[in-house]
Amino acid sequence: MLLSLIGIVSFPLICDSQVKKPTIMLLPSDNWCAQRYFTQSFDNQGTTVKVSDYQRAFTEDIELPQVISKVGGVLTSMGYSLKDAEMEIKSIKVKQAEDNAISSKTSSTSIAESPLDVLKRRMKSDIVIQLWWNISKDPAGKIVSFTLEAFDSYTNKRIATATGNPKPTADAVPVALEKAVKNNVKEFDKQLDKWYDDQKKNGREIVLTVRCWDNWDNDLETEYDGEELTDCIQKWLRQNTVNSSFNLSDGTESFAQFEQVRIPLKDKDSKAMDARAFATALRKHLQKAPYNITSKVVIRGLGEAIIILGEK
């Protein structure tokens, strides 16, 4: 029987030296949900994509809560704080095309955010952990093989990995998996600590996109005090990113995409900073003179924000 699991790990965005471990949230993976037909269709701007139906998985599967409890217990014993994903999922009630249609008050557009992005944003999840495992039979008992992979949920970059292939056991699957993870998780934990230390030193990485409504009279080449708007935005980014780190990867007169934008973990009021908060700060800056630009902020998960200039 081939099973897999995704764990979402949520770091409190605090760089206080007293905070040593993140909080965690565990979810079944797309592969696990697909094998048990816990899926639903998601309309991603005209393209139908199958996504995991987490609510059905927690409601109908008997083994899943046991695995969540056992694997979560391993991480809790290491100092991590476990969030209750099941209760949050029930409150969100993930459904088709949630947050897919976000429109202007006077015109329209469509920007997709997947149900998983919605959940990560609601839970402030910073790390997605994919736990794959396979149960094979042996004359001496069951062999539990697994792979742990951790991804930065802001960028989807892999930040930690661990594998294990323990000896045969007669234990039940959740218990066997608990022991297998426990015996191979130390190096994984060190990799996560190294990643988090980098976030505190160099900032959180996000993607920021600036667009213009079709009916706006200006664009990114419009000059303010002798400088094009794109240059004005870059000046603001240099002043507000960690070590002035960002990259203008693409741009036209109506579009600018900034990648590898390193934002602080906290704002000046010591509140948690994510892509939405950072983009909102830029929106408020552009609302002031000499720009006087009305704009709208749209987000995709925690790590991507879009500012649309010209109207709400």
C-alpha positions as CSV (number, residue, x, y, z in Angstrom):
1,M,0.0,0.0,0.0
2,L,1.4,3.3,-1.1
3,L,0.6,6.3,1.2
4,S,1.9,9.8,1.4
5,L,1.4,12.9,3.5
6,I,2.0,16.6,3.3
7,G,2.8,18.5,6.5
8,I,2.5,22.2,6.6
9,V,4.8,23.8,9.0
10,S,4.0,27.3,10.1
11,F,6.7,29.5,11.5
12,P,5.6,32.4,13.6
13,L,7.1,35.3,11.8
14,I,9.1,36.4,14.8
15,C,12.8,36.9,14.9
16,D,13.0,37.1,18.7
17,S,15.9,35.0,19.9
18,Q,13.6,33.2,22.3
19,V,11.7,31.6,19.5
20,K,13.5,28.4,18.7
21,K,11.0,26.2,16.9
22,P,8.1,26.8,14.5
23,T,4.5,25.8,14.8
24,I,3.4,23.0,12.5
25,M,0.3,21.9,10.7
26,L,0.0,18.5,8.9
27,L,-2.2,17.7,5.9
28,P,-2.7,14.8,3.5
29,S,-0.8,15.1,0.3
30,D,-2.3,15.4,-3.2
31,N,-1.1,11.9,-4.0
32,W,-2.7,10.4,-0.9
33,C,-5.9,12.3,-1.6
34,A,-6.0,11.2,-5.3
35,Q,-5.5,7.5,-4.4
36,R,-8.5,7.7,-2.2
37,Y,-10.5,10.0,-4.5
38,F,-10.5,12.9,-2.0
39,T,-10.3,15.5,-4.8
40,Q,-12.3,18.3,-6.3
41,S,-12.0,20.4,-9.5
42,F,-10.5,23.9,-9.3
43,D,-10.9,26.5,-12.1
44,N,-7.6,28.2,-12.5
45,Q,-8.4,31.0,-15.0
46,G,-10.1,28.7,-17.4
47,T,-8.0,25.6,-16.8
48,T,-9.5,22.9,-14.7
49,V,-7.1,21.5,-12.1
50,K,-7.8,18.7,-9.6
51,V,-7.0,19.6,-6.0
52,S,-7.2,17.8,-2.7
53,D,-10.4,17.8,-0.8
54,Y,-9.0,18.0,2.7
55,Q,-12.3,18.3,4.5
56,R,-13.5,14.9,3.1
57,A,-10.2,13.3,3.8
58,F,-10.3,14.2,7.5
59,T,-14.0,13.3,7.7
60,E,-14.0,9.9,5.9
61,D,-10.5,8.4,6.3
62,I,-9.9,6.4,9.6
63,E,-6.1,6.1,9.4
64,L,-5.3,9.7,8.6
65,P,-6.0,11.2,12.1
66,Q,-3.8,8.5,13.7
67,V,-0.9,9.3,11.3
68,I,-1.3,13.0,11.9
69,S,-1.2,12.4,15.7
70,K,1.8,10.2,15.6
71,V,4.0,12.2,13.2
72,G,2.9,15.4,14.8
73,G,3.9,14.0,18.2
74,V,7.5,13.4,17.0
75,L,7.8,17.1,16.0
76,T,6.0,18.3,19.1
77,S,8.6,16.4,21.2
78,M,11.3,18.3,19.4
79,G,9.8,21.7,20.5
80,Y,7.4,22.4,17.6
81,S,3.9,23.5,18.4
82,L,1.1,21.6,16.5
83,K,-1.8,23.5,15.0
84,D,-5.2,21.8,14.5
85,A,-5.5,21.6,10.7
86,E,-8.7,19.7,10.8
87,M,-10.6,22.4,12.7
88,E,-9.3,25.1,10.4
89,I,-10.2,23.2,7.3
90,K,-13.8,22.8,8.6
91,S,-14.0,26.6,9.1
92,I,-12.7,27.4,5.6
93,K,-14.8,24.7,3.8
94,V,-12.5,24.5,0.8
95,K,-14.6,24.5,-2.3
96,Q,-14.3,25.0,-6.1
97,A,-12.8,28.2,-7.3
98,E,-12.5,29.7,-3.9
99,D,-11.1,33.2,-4.2
100,N,-10.7,32.6,-8.0
101,A,-12.8,35.6,-9.1
102,I,-11.5,38.9,-7.7
103,S,-12.7,41.9,-9.6
104,S,-12.4,45.7,-9.8
105,K,-15.4,47.6,-8.6
106,T,-15.7,49.3,-12.0
107,S,-14.2,46.7,-14.4
108,S,-13.2,43.0,-14.0
109,T,-10.3,40.7,-13.9
110,S,-9.7,37.2,-12.5
111,I,-6.7,36.1,-10.4
112,A,-6.6,32.5,-9.1
113,E,-5.6,31.4,-5.7
114,S,-5.7,27.6,-5.1
115,P,-7.5,26.2,-2.1
116,L,-4.1,25.1,-0.6
117,D,-2.9,28.7,-0.9
118,V,-6.0,29.8,0.9
119,L,-5.4,27.4,3.7
120,K,-1.7,28.4,4.0
121,R,-2.6,32.0,4.1
122,R,-5.3,31.5,6.8
123,M,-2.9,29.5,8.9
124,K,0.1,31.7,8.1
125,S,2.0,28.5,7.0
126,D,5.6,29.1,6.0
127,I,6.8,25.6,5.4
128,V,5.2,22.8,3.4
129,I,6.5,19.3,4.4
130,Q,5.8,16.4,2.1
131,L,6.0,13.0,3.8
132,W,5.9,10.1,1.4
133,W,6.0,6.5,2.7
134,N,5.5,3.0,1.4
135,I,4.6,-0.1,3.4
136,S,6.0,-3.3,2.0
137,K,5.7,-6.8,3.3
138,D,8.6,-8.9,4.6
139,P,8.7,-12.3,6.3
140,A,9.8,-10.5,9.5
141,G,7.1,-7.9,9.3
142,K,6.3,-4.6,7.6
143,I,9.0,-2.3,6.2
144,V,8.2,1.4,6.3
145,S,10.2,3.4,3.7
146,F,9.7,7.2,3.7
147,T,11.0,10.5,2.3
148,L,10.6,13.9,4.0
149,E,10.8,17.0,1.9
150,A,10.3,20.5,3.1
151,F,9.4,23.5,0.9
152,D,9.3,27.2,1.6
153,S,5.6,27.9,1.0
154,Y,6.4,31.4,-0.1
155,T,8.6,30.3,-2.9
156,N,8.0,26.5,-3.2
157,K,11.8,26.0,-3.0
158,R,13.0,22.8,-1.4
159,I,14.8,23.6,1.9
160,A,15.2,20.3,3.7
161,T,15.0,16.5,3.0
162,A,15.4,13.2,4.8
163,T,14.9,9.6,3.9
164,G,14.6,6.3,5.9
165,N,14.3,2.6,5.3
166,P,14.0,1.0,8.7
167,K,14.1,-2.7,9.7
168,P,10.9,-4.9,9.5
169,T,8.4,-4.3,12.3
170,A,5.2,-5.8,13.5
171,D,3.8,-2.4,14.7
172,A,0.7,-0.8,13.2
173,V,1.4,1.6,10.3
174,P,1.0,4.9,12.4
175,V,3.3,3.6,15.1
176,A,5.9,2.2,12.6
177,L,5.9,5.5,10.8
178,E,6.3,7.4,14.0
179,K,9.4,5.4,14.9
180,A,10.9,5.6,11.4
181,V,10.5,9.4,11.3
182,K,11.9,9.8,14.9
183,N,15.0,7.8,14.0
184,N,15.8,10.0,10.9
185,V,14.5,13.5,11.7
186,K,17.6,15.1,13.4
187,E,19.3,16.1,10.2
188,F,16.0,17.3,8.8
189,D,15.5,19.5,11.8
190,K,19.0,21.0,11.4
191,Q,18.3,21.9,7.8
192,L,15.1,23.6,8.8
193,D,16.9,25.6,11.5
194,K,19.5,26.6,9.0
195,W,16.8,27.9,6.6
196,Y,15.1,29.8,9.4
197,D,18.3,31.4,10.5
198,D,18.7,32.6,6.9
199,Q,15.2,34.1,6.9
200,K,16.0,36.1,10.1
201,K,19.3,37.4,8.6
202,N,18.4,38.0,4.9
203,G,14.6,38.3,5.0
204,R,11.6,36.4,3.6
205,E,11.5,35.9,-0.2
206,I,8.4,36.9,-2.1
207,V,7.2,37.8,-5.6
208,L,5.7,41.3,-6.2
209,T,3.9,42.2,-9.5
210,V,2.7,45.6,-10.5
211,R,0.0,45.9,-13.2
212,C,-2.3,48.6,-14.6
213,W,-6.0,48.6,-15.2
214,D,-6.8,49.0,-18.9
215,N,-8.9,52.1,-18.3
216,W,-6.2,53.9,-16.3
217,D,-5.0,57.0,-18.1
218,N,-1.4,56.6,-16.9
219,D,1.1,53.7,-16.9
220,L,4.5,52.7,-15.5
221,E,6.3,55.0,-17.9
222,T,4.4,58.1,-16.5
223,E,6.9,60.5,-14.9
224,Y,6.7,61.9,-11.4
225,D,9.2,64.5,-10.4
226,G,11.2,63.6,-13.5
227,E,11.3,59.8,-12.8
228,E,9.3,57.1,-14.5
229,L,6.9,55.3,-12.1
230,T,8.9,52.0,-12.5
231,D,12.0,53.7,-11.2
232,C,10.1,55.3,-8.3
233,I,8.8,51.9,-7.3
234,Q,12.3,50.4,-7.5
235,K,13.6,53.3,-5.3
236,W,10.9,52.4,-2.7
237,L,11.9,48.7,-2.8
238,R,15.6,49.5,-2.2
239,Q,14.6,51.4,0.9
240,N,12.2,48.8,2.3
241,T,13.7,45.4,1.4
242,V,16.3,43.6,3.5
243,N,19.8,44.6,2.1
244,S,18.0,46.2,-0.9
245,S,17.5,42.7,-2.3
246,F,15.1,42.3,-5.3
247,N,15.2,41.6,-9.0
248,L,13.1,43.2,-11.8
249,S,12.7,40.1,-13.9
250,D,10.3,41.4,-16.5
251,G,8.5,44.6,-17.3
252,T,6.6,46.8,-19.9
253,E,4.8,50.1,-19.7
254,S,1.9,48.3,-18.0
255,F,3.6,45.4,-16.2
256,A,6.5,44.9,-13.8
257,Q,7.5,41.7,-12.0
258,F,9.9,41.7,-9.1
259,E,11.3,38.4,-7.9
260,Q,13.6,37.4,-5.1
261,V,12.1,40.3,-3.1
262,R,13.5,40.0,0.4
263,I,11.1,41.4,3.0
264,P,11.7,41.7,6.8
265,L,9.9,39.1,9.1
266,K,8.4,42.1,11.0
267,D,7.3,45.6,10.1
268,K,8.2,48.7,12.0
269,D,5.5,48.0,14.5
270,S,6.8,44.5,15.1
271,K,3.8,42.9,13.4
272,A,4.3,39.9,11.1
273,M,5.2,40.7,7.5
274,D,4.0,38.8,4.5
275,A,3.5,39.6,0.8
276,R,0.1,41.2,1.5
277,A,1.4,43.5,4.2
278,F,4.4,44.5,2.1
279,A,2.3,45.2,-1.0
280,T,-0.1,47.2,1.1
281,A,2.7,49.4,2.4
282,L,3.7,50.1,-1.3
283,R,0.0,50.8,-2.2
284,K,-0.2,53.4,0.6
285,H,3.0,55.0,-0.5
286,L,1.7,55.3,-4.1
287,Q,-1.5,56.8,-2.7
288,K,0.4,59.8,-1.4
289,A,1.6,62.8,-3.4
290,P,3.1,63.2,-5.9
291,Y,1.6,59.9,-7.2
292,N,-1.9,60.1,-5.9
293,I,-2.6,56.6,-7.4
294,T,-5.5,54.5,-6.4
295,S,-4.7,50.8,-6.5
296,K,-5.9,47.4,-5.5
297,V,-3.8,44.6,-3.8
298,V,-4.5,41.0,-4.7
299,I,-2.7,38.1,-3.2
300,R,-1.8,34.5,-4.0
301,G,-1.0,32.6,-0.9
302,L,1.6,34.1,1.4
303,G,4.4,34.7,-1.0
304,E,2.9,36.5,-4.0
305,A,1.2,39.9,-4.2
306,I,-0.2,41.9,-7.2
307,I,-0.8,45.6,-7.1
308,I,-3.2,46.8,-9.9
309,L,-2.9,50.5,-10.5
310,G,-5.6,52.9,-11.4
311,E,-8.7,52.0,-9.3
312,K,-10.0,49.7,-6.6
